[in-house]
Amino acid sequence: MDYWLIAAKLVTAFIALWLMTRLLGKKEISQLTPFDFISSLMLSELVGNTIYDREAHYAMLLYALAVWMGLSLALEKIVQLLPWLSVPLSGRPDIVIRDGSVDERAMKRNKLDMHQIGMLLREQSVFSVKEVAYAIFEPNGSLSVMKKPNADTPTREELRLPDKPIEMPVILIDQGYMERDALQEIERDETWLKALLQEQGVERIRDVYYAEWSEAEGLHLQMKKRCGTVT
């Protein structure tokens, strides 16, 4: 009897979840807001506990699904009627890079570090902060990037120039901390980095918010706001 009850609950839950997805609209995983993600986790926990709990009768599953569907639809309608609720529920986009300069406050608000930003930029085929006019951190965790006009240059093939070796910039300093593994990767040491910083008029590594290095472009750095900005 338990097996038939579990099967009936599973079929009911499957149909109900499909119906809720159709009613609430289709969303890819990458489009889910934090609220959507938490809501889906709670729903899966609710359905799972109800299906395998012997004391949870079939009517309880139907009731739980109906209440959850009602709450979800009501919330969607409320947000449509009161658009100002969309920001506190879903979050707002936040500009984290402006004209090649990282916004420290926006980074702290969104609990981001430069390695995370670097990964999100590379997903947009951007390998250096210098190329970015604006980078907007979206509520779903993605990054929208607008390149600087001079970053969209013609290809070497279009200009009929010989091939140039491709090199990826390496992060050497992240929020005042030196990346020793990155230094080893480019076969340099702390003394070399300090000498390079001194050439830029920087005395202390902890005053640097972000620094990246490439053999072709050299050192690109941004000072912490209280110290001013150097590039």
Sequence and secondary structure as in RCSB ss.txt:
>XXXX:A:sequence
MDYWLIAAKLVTAFIALWLMTRLLGKKEISQLTPFDFISSLMLSELVGNTIYDREAHYAMLLYALAVWMGLSLAL
EKIVQLLPWLSVPLSGRPDIVIRDGSVDERAMKRNKLDMHQIGMLLREQSVFSVKEVAYAIFEPNGSLSVMKKPN
ADTPTREELRLPDKPIEMPVILIDQGYMERDALQEIERDETWLKALLQEQGVERIRDVYYAEWSEAEGLHLQMKK
RCGTVT
>XXXX:A:secstr
 HHHHHHHHHHHHHHHHHHHHHHH    GGG  HHHHHHHHHHHHHHHHHHH TTS HHHHHHHHHHHHHHHHHH
HHHHHH GGGHHHHH   EEEEETTEE HHHHHHTT  HHHHHHHHHHTT   GGGEEEEEE TTS EEEEE GG
GS   HHHHT         EEEEETTEE HHHHHHTT  HHHHHHHHHHTT   GGGEEEEEEETTTEEEEEE G
GG    
